[in-house]
Amino acid sequence: MESDASVNRLQDLVAEESASSSAEPAILDDGLFTFFESPGSYTGEDVLEVSLHGNPVIARHFILSTCDSLGIRPAHPGEFTRRAFQNGKLDLLKAEGVRSIIDARSVFELHASRKLYDGELTRMISRFRSALIHLKAETEAEVDFSTEDLTFETREQTIKRVQDLRSSISEILERSRSAARLSDGLQVALSGIPNAGKSSLLNKILGWERSIVSEIEGTTRDFVSEEIELGGLPVRFVDTAGLRESEDLVEKEGVKRSQQQMEKSLIIFHVCDLNREPYPEPAFPQRPVWHILNKIDLADDSRIKAWREQLSMRAADRIYPLSCKSGQGLDELRTALSQFLKDETESVDPFYLEERHRYHFQQMDGALVKLLQLWDEDAPAEICAMELDTALHHCGELTGNISTEEILGRIFSVFCVGK
């Protein structure tokens, strides 16, 4: 919390508040007052931090009531980071990086968020801005000094510089799309006939009872999903309804939704019941299928061999025998999945962009496309310079050099209270 009152004054007021409530003031807690003098604080202002034990009763009765009596209000969502931005402690991209770090669900997302916070995007935009300013200066110089004996770059050289800028923008957008696909698309669907052990496998992978396990077939009629971090990546596991023909309208809808979830998944775990004779596998989408031979504690070698022969394996398919009951083979499956995800993501250099960022990059690129078209049409340099102004405007909007109050309010409103 922030106030212009000095630390000593606040301490005196707290003491007075305690004294007025009792002849012998009761000690509610031991705390620590830390004063950060401007401009050395997070916001760049004088800041007093009060550290107490994590008890809501202490915070409510000791701090909040006292602050209320002093006229100190609670912070708005994102207010501290907004003040830091307005006081020049960080630019708008770094401020948005703060929220990305807070919201990161995995090490993968944290690394991507740190690149925004550490200024990688700011440095890229700074290079864009310098290049655009240089192009604009040359364009205007051609107008102002057209009669002078000056040498300018050839049109081919200038076009090459603009094309290089467009390539850099395209690379940033693609890195962002790749990171978003990995973050949102690392889904594993658990599929198979009813009672094969899909729900048991999900519970074993998660380490807690998420799905209902029953010997009654068709217990899972809709998909059940849960996300965990595996190998530093966010992975969503989806326990789908058992695949079979049914006249039950609810179960038919469950099977339909199961098919939809398999289409969205990176891998399909086909859970097979080794307690049964080999049966035809369901029709799966064109995804890697890992055949999970469950209940190996109940099957002999001949049954496992028969199942291996029954499965129609493709190049990307694999087989993993295990037992959800005893846990045998589960560690091997986890290790294999972690390595598979690592191989899928190691070529991606994660970079997160907000929708706002993508919009301004796309507008910058659009302005450069128009600039190239104008050059191709031999348009006047004054008209070409207008497209460079447009690109520079969106460049400034990205870092917050040009921002309206409405835009700032929208950005910081999604922050948590207290940050």
C-alpha positions as CSV (number, residue, x, y, z in Angstrom):
1,M,0.0,0.0,0.0
2,E,1.2,3.6,-0.7
3,S,0.9,6.8,1.2
4,D,2.6,10.2,1.6
5,A,2.6,9.7,5.4
6,S,6.0,8.8,6.8
7,V,6.7,5.4,8.4
8,N,6.9,7.0,11.9
9,R,3.6,8.8,11.5
10,L,1.9,5.5,10.4
11,Q,3.4,3.7,13.4
12,D,2.2,6.4,15.8
13,L,-1.3,6.1,14.3
14,V,-1.4,2.4,14.6
15,A,-0.3,2.7,18.2
16,E,-3.0,5.3,18.9
17,E,-5.6,3.0,17.3
18,S,-4.6,0.1,19.6
19,A,-4.5,2.4,22.7
20,S,-8.0,3.8,22.0
21,S,-9.5,0.3,21.9
22,S,-8.2,-0.9,25.3
23,A,-6.4,0.4,28.4
24,E,-3.9,-2.3,27.8
25,P,-3.4,-2.7,24.0
26,A,-3.2,-6.3,22.9
27,I,-0.4,-7.3,20.5
28,L,-2.0,-8.8,17.5
29,D,1.0,-9.7,15.5
30,D,4.7,-9.0,14.9
31,G,5.3,-7.4,11.5
32,L,7.9,-5.6,9.4
33,F,7.7,-2.2,7.9
34,T,9.9,-1.6,4.8
35,F,10.1,1.9,3.3
36,F,11.2,2.3,-0.3
37,E,12.1,5.9,-1.1
38,S,11.4,7.2,-4.6
39,P,12.6,6.4,-7.2
40,G,14.0,3.1,-5.9
41,S,10.6,1.4,-5.5
42,Y,8.7,-0.8,-8.0
43,T,6.4,2.1,-8.9
44,G,9.0,4.8,-8.7
45,E,7.1,6.5,-5.8
46,D,7.6,6.4,-2.0
47,V,6.3,3.0,-1.0
48,L,5.7,1.5,2.5
49,E,5.5,-2.3,2.5
50,V,3.9,-4.0,5.6
51,S,4.8,-7.7,6.1
52,L,2.6,-9.7,8.4
53,H,1.9,-13.4,9.0
54,G,-0.5,-14.8,6.4
55,N,-3.7,-14.6,8.4
56,P,-6.8,-12.9,6.9
57,V,-8.0,-11.9,10.4
58,I,-4.8,-10.0,11.1
59,A,-4.9,-8.3,7.7
60,R,-8.6,-7.3,8.1
61,H,-8.6,-6.0,11.6
62,F,-5.0,-4.7,12.0
63,I,-4.1,-3.3,8.6
64,L,-7.2,-2.7,6.6
65,S,-9.2,-1.1,9.4
66,T,-6.2,1.1,10.3
67,C,-5.6,2.1,6.7
68,D,-9.3,2.9,6.2
69,S,-9.2,5.2,9.2
70,L,-6.2,7.0,7.6
71,G,-8.0,7.4,4.3
72,I,-5.8,4.9,2.4
73,R,-7.8,3.0,-0.2
74,P,-7.2,-0.5,-1.6
75,A,-5.3,-0.7,-4.9
76,H,-7.1,-1.2,-8.2
77,P,-6.3,-4.2,-10.3
78,G,-2.8,-3.7,-11.9
79,E,-2.5,-0.3,-10.2
80,F,1.1,-0.8,-9.0
81,T,2.3,-1.9,-12.4
82,R,0.4,0.9,-14.1
83,R,2.0,3.4,-11.9
84,A,5.4,1.9,-12.7
85,F,4.7,2.3,-16.4
86,Q,3.5,5.9,-16.0
87,N,6.5,6.7,-13.9
88,G,8.9,5.4,-16.5
89,K,10.1,2.3,-14.5
90,L,9.1,0.0,-17.3
91,D,7.6,0.2,-20.8
92,L,4.2,-1.2,-21.7
93,L,5.5,-4.5,-23.1
94,K,7.4,-5.2,-19.9
95,A,4.3,-4.3,-17.9
96,E,2.3,-6.9,-19.9
97,G,5.2,-9.3,-19.3
98,V,4.5,-9.0,-15.5
99,R,1.0,-10.4,-16.0
100,S,2.2,-13.1,-18.3
101,I,4.7,-14.3,-15.7
102,I,2.0,-14.3,-13.0
103,D,-0.4,-16.3,-15.3
104,A,2.2,-18.8,-16.6
105,R,1.1,-22.4,-16.0
106,S,4.4,-24.1,-16.7
107,V,8.1,-23.6,-17.1
108,F,7.6,-23.4,-20.9
109,E,5.2,-20.5,-20.6
110,L,7.4,-18.9,-17.9
111,H,10.4,-18.9,-20.3
112,A,8.2,-17.3,-23.0
113,S,6.8,-14.7,-20.6
114,R,10.3,-13.8,-19.4
115,K,11.3,-12.9,-22.9
116,L,8.6,-10.3,-23.0
117,Y,9.5,-9.0,-19.5
118,D,13.3,-9.0,-20.1
119,G,12.8,-6.7,-23.1
120,E,13.5,-9.0,-26.1
121,L,10.4,-7.7,-27.9
122,T,11.2,-4.1,-26.9
123,R,14.7,-4.4,-28.4
124,M,13.2,-5.8,-31.7
125,I,10.7,-3.0,-31.9
126,S,13.5,-0.5,-31.3
127,R,15.4,-1.8,-34.3
128,F,12.2,-1.7,-36.4
129,R,11.6,1.9,-35.3
130,S,15.2,2.9,-36.2
131,A,14.9,1.3,-39.6
132,L,11.5,3.0,-40.3
133,I,12.8,6.4,-39.2
134,H,15.8,6.0,-41.5
135,L,13.5,5.1,-44.4
136,K,11.2,8.0,-43.7
137,A,14.2,10.4,-43.5
138,E,15.5,9.3,-46.8
139,T,12.0,9.5,-48.4
140,E,11.5,13.0,-47.2
141,A,15.1,14.0,-48.2
142,E,14.3,13.0,-51.7
143,V,11.5,15.6,-51.7
144,D,13.3,18.4,-49.8
145,F,16.7,18.0,-51.6
146,S,15.6,16.7,-55.0
147,T,17.5,19.5,-56.8
148,E,20.7,19.0,-54.8
149,D,23.6,16.8,-55.9
150,L,23.0,14.1,-53.3
151,T,23.3,10.3,-53.6
152,F,20.5,8.1,-52.2
153,E,20.1,4.3,-52.0
154,T,18.7,2.7,-55.2
155,R,15.1,1.7,-55.2
156,E,16.1,-2.0,-55.2
157,Q,18.2,-1.5,-52.0
158,T,15.3,0.3,-50.3
159,I,12.8,-2.4,-51.3
160,K,15.2,-5.0,-49.9
161,R,15.2,-3.2,-46.5
162,V,11.4,-3.1,-46.4
163,Q,11.2,-6.8,-47.3
164,D,13.7,-7.6,-44.5
165,L,11.4,-5.7,-42.1
166,R,8.4,-7.7,-43.3
167,S,10.3,-11.0,-42.9
168,S,11.2,-10.0,-39.3
169,I,7.6,-9.2,-38.5
170,S,6.5,-12.5,-40.1
171,E,9.1,-14.4,-37.9
172,I,7.8,-12.8,-34.7
173,L,4.2,-13.7,-35.5
174,E,5.1,-17.2,-36.4
175,R,7.1,-17.7,-33.2
176,S,4.1,-16.5,-31.3
177,R,1.7,-18.8,-33.2
178,S,4.0,-21.8,-32.5
179,A,4.2,-21.0,-28.8
180,A,0.4,-20.6,-28.6
181,R,-0.2,-23.9,-30.5
182,L,2.1,-25.8,-28.1
183,S,0.6,-24.1,-25.0
184,D,-3.0,-24.8,-26.1
185,G,-2.6,-27.9,-28.1
186,L,-0.5,-30.3,-26.0
187,Q,-3.5,-32.5,-25.4
188,V,-3.6,-36.3,-24.9
189,A,-6.9,-38.1,-25.4
190,L,-7.5,-41.3,-23.6
191,S,-9.8,-43.4,-25.8
192,G,-11.0,-46.9,-26.2
193,I,-14.0,-49.2,-25.5
194,P,-15.9,-48.9,-22.2
195,N,-14.3,-50.3,-19.1
196,A,-10.8,-50.6,-20.6
197,G,-9.3,-48.5,-17.8
198,K,-9.2,-45.0,-19.3
199,S,-10.4,-43.3,-16.1
200,S,-8.0,-45.4,-14.0
201,L,-5.1,-44.4,-16.2
202,L,-6.1,-40.7,-16.0
203,N,-6.2,-40.9,-12.2
204,K,-2.8,-42.6,-12.1
205,I,-1.2,-40.0,-14.4
206,L,-2.6,-37.2,-12.3
207,G,-1.8,-38.8,-9.0
208,W,-5.3,-38.2,-7.6
209,E,-8.9,-39.4,-8.2
210,R,-10.2,-37.1,-11.0
211,S,-12.4,-39.5,-12.9
212,I,-15.0,-41.9,-11.4
213,V,-13.9,-45.5,-11.7
214,S,-16.6,-48.2,-11.9
215,E,-17.1,-51.7,-13.2
216,I,-20.3,-50.5,-14.8
217,E,-19.8,-49.8,-18.5
218,G,-20.5,-46.3,-19.7
219,T,-19.7,-44.5,-16.5
220,T,-17.9,-41.7,-18.4
221,R,-20.6,-40.2,-20.7
222,D,-18.9,-36.9,-21.3
223,F,-15.2,-36.2,-21.5
224,V,-13.3,-35.3,-18.3
225,S,-10.1,-33.2,-18.6
226,E,-7.4,-32.0,-16.3
227,E,-4.1,-30.2,-17.0
228,I,-0.7,-30.9,-15.3
229,E,2.8,-29.9,-16.0
230,L,4.9,-32.6,-17.5
231,G,8.5,-32.0,-18.4
232,G,8.1,-28.3,-18.0
233,L,5.1,-28.2,-20.4
234,P,1.4,-27.8,-19.8
235,V,-0.3,-31.0,-20.9
236,R,-4.1,-31.6,-20.8
237,F,-5.3,-35.2,-20.5
238,V,-8.8,-35.9,-21.6
239,D,-10.7,-39.0,-20.4
240,T,-13.3,-39.6,-23.2
241,A,-16.5,-41.6,-23.2
242,G,-16.1,-45.3,-24.2
243,L,-16.4,-45.8,-27.9
244,R,-19.2,-48.2,-28.8
245,E,-22.5,-48.2,-30.7
246,S,-25.4,-47.2,-28.5
247,E,-29.0,-46.2,-28.8
248,D,-28.8,-44.1,-25.6
249,L,-28.9,-40.5,-26.8
250,V,-26.7,-39.3,-24.0
251,E,-24.1,-41.9,-24.6
252,K,-24.2,-41.2,-28.4
253,E,-23.5,-37.5,-27.7
254,G,-20.6,-38.5,-25.4
255,V,-19.1,-40.6,-28.2
256,K,-19.5,-37.7,-30.6
257,R,-17.7,-35.3,-28.2
258,S,-15.0,-38.0,-27.7
259,Q,-14.3,-37.9,-31.4
260,Q,-14.0,-34.1,-31.3
261,Q,-11.5,-34.2,-28.5
262,M,-9.4,-36.8,-30.3
263,E,-9.3,-34.5,-33.4
264,K,-7.9,-31.7,-31.1
265,S,-5.3,-33.9,-29.5
266,L,-1.6,-34.3,-30.2
267,I,-1.6,-38.0,-29.3
268,I,-4.3,-40.6,-28.7
269,F,-3.8,-43.1,-25.9
270,H,-5.8,-46.1,-27.1
271,V,-6.4,-48.0,-23.8
272,C,-6.9,-51.7,-24.5
273,D,-8.3,-54.3,-22.0
274,L,-5.9,-57.3,-21.9
275,N,-8.4,-59.1,-19.8
276,R,-10.4,-59.7,-23.1
277,E,-9.6,-61.4,-26.3
278,P,-8.2,-59.0,-29.0
279,Y,-11.0,-57.0,-30.5
280,P,-11.0,-54.6,-33.5
281,E,-9.7,-51.1,-32.6
282,P,-11.9,-48.1,-33.2
283,A,-11.4,-45.7,-36.1
284,F,-9.0,-43.0,-34.9
285,P,-8.2,-39.6,-36.5
286,Q,-4.8,-39.2,-38.3
287,R,-2.9,-38.7,-35.0
288,P,-0.1,-40.7,-33.4
289,V,-1.8,-43.6,-31.5
290,W,-0.1,-45.1,-28.4
291,H,-1.7,-48.4,-27.6
292,I,-1.8,-48.8,-23.8
293,L,-2.2,-52.5,-23.1
294,N,-3.8,-52.2,-19.6
295,K,-4.2,-55.0,-17.0
296,I,-0.9,-56.9,-17.8
297,D,-1.2,-58.3,-14.3
298,L,-4.2,-60.3,-15.5
299,A,-2.7,-61.4,-18.9
300,D,-0.1,-64.0,-19.9
301,D,2.5,-63.6,-22.6
302,S,0.3,-65.3,-25.3
303,R,-2.5,-62.8,-24.7
304,I,0.0,-59.9,-25.0
305,K,1.4,-61.4,-28.1
306,A,-2.0,-61.8,-29.6
307,W,-2.8,-58.2,-28.9
308,R,0.4,-57.0,-30.5
309,E,-0.5,-58.9,-33.6
310,Q,-4.0,-57.5,-33.7
311,L,-3.1,-53.8,-33.6
312,S,-2.7,-52.2,-36.9
313,M,0.5,-50.2,-36.3
314,R,1.5,-47.1,-38.2
315,A,4.9,-45.5,-38.2
316,A,4.0,-43.0,-35.4
317,D,2.2,-45.6,-33.3
318,R,3.7,-47.3,-30.2
319,I,2.8,-50.0,-27.7
320,Y,3.1,-49.7,-23.9
321,P,2.0,-52.6,-21.6
322,L,1.1,-51.5,-18.1
323,S,-1.2,-52.1,-15.1
324,C,-3.2,-49.3,-13.6
325,K,-3.8,-51.5,-10.6
326,S,-0.2,-52.3,-9.7
327,G,1.5,-49.3,-11.4
328,Q,3.7,-51.5,-13.5
329,G,4.8,-49.7,-16.7
330,L,3.5,-46.3,-15.7
331,D,6.9,-44.7,-15.2
332,E,8.0,-45.9,-18.6
333,L,4.9,-44.3,-20.2
334,R,5.5,-41.0,-18.4
335,T,9.1,-40.9,-19.4
336,A,8.3,-41.7,-23.0
337,L,5.6,-39.0,-23.1
338,S,7.9,-36.4,-21.6
339,Q,10.6,-37.2,-24.1
340,F,8.1,-37.1,-27.0
341,L,6.9,-33.6,-25.9
342,K,10.4,-32.4,-25.5
343,D,11.3,-33.5,-29.0
344,E,8.1,-31.8,-30.3
345,T,8.9,-28.5,-28.7
346,E,12.7,-28.2,-28.7
347,S,12.8,-26.6,-32.1
348,V,10.4,-23.9,-31.0
349,D,11.7,-20.7,-29.6
350,P,8.7,-19.7,-27.5
351,F,7.5,-16.1,-27.7
352,Y,4.1,-14.9,-26.5
353,L,2.2,-12.0,-28.0
354,E,-1.0,-10.5,-26.7
355,E,-3.8,-9.9,-29.3
356,R,-2.9,-6.2,-29.0
357,H,0.6,-7.0,-30.1
358,R,-0.4,-9.1,-33.1
359,Y,-2.8,-6.4,-34.2
360,H,-0.1,-3.7,-34.3
361,F,2.4,-6.0,-36.0
362,Q,-0.2,-6.8,-38.7
363,Q,-0.9,-3.1,-39.2
364,M,2.8,-2.4,-39.5
365,D,3.1,-5.1,-42.1
366,G,0.1,-3.8,-43.9
367,A,1.6,-0.3,-44.1
368,L,4.8,-1.8,-45.5
369,V,2.8,-3.8,-48.2
370,K,1.1,-0.5,-49.2
371,L,4.5,1.2,-49.3
372,L,5.9,-1.4,-51.7
373,Q,2.8,-1.0,-53.9
374,L,3.1,2.7,-54.0
375,W,6.8,2.5,-55.0
376,D,5.8,0.0,-57.7
377,E,3.3,2.6,-59.0
378,D,5.9,5.4,-58.8
379,A,3.7,7.3,-56.3
380,P,4.9,10.7,-55.0
381,A,7.3,10.4,-52.1
382,E,5.0,12.5,-49.9
383,I,2.3,9.7,-50.2
384,C,4.9,7.0,-49.5
385,A,6.0,8.8,-46.4
386,M,2.4,8.6,-45.0
387,E,2.6,4.8,-45.0
388,L,5.9,5.0,-43.1
389,D,4.1,7.3,-40.6
390,T,1.4,4.7,-40.1
391,A,4.0,1.9,-39.5
392,L,5.8,4.2,-37.0
393,H,2.5,4.9,-35.2
394,H,1.8,1.2,-34.6
395,C,5.4,0.7,-33.6
396,G,4.9,3.3,-30.9
397,E,1.6,1.8,-29.8
398,L,3.4,-1.5,-29.1
399,T,5.8,0.0,-26.5
400,G,3.3,2.5,-25.1
401,N,5.0,5.6,-26.5
402,I,1.6,6.4,-28.0
403,S,-1.3,5.1,-25.8
404,T,-4.7,6.4,-24.9
405,E,-6.2,6.2,-21.5
406,E,-8.9,3.8,-22.7
407,I,-6.2,1.4,-24.0
408,L,-4.2,1.5,-20.7
409,G,-7.4,0.9,-18.7
410,R,-8.2,-2.2,-20.8
411,I,-4.7,-3.6,-20.4
412,F,-4.3,-3.2,-16.7
413,S,-7.8,-4.1,-15.8
414,V,-7.0,-7.8,-16.2
415,F,-4.2,-7.7,-13.7
416,C,-4.7,-9.2,-10.2
417,V,-5.5,-6.8,-7.4
418,G,-2.2,-5.9,-5.6
419,K,0.0,-6.0,-8.6
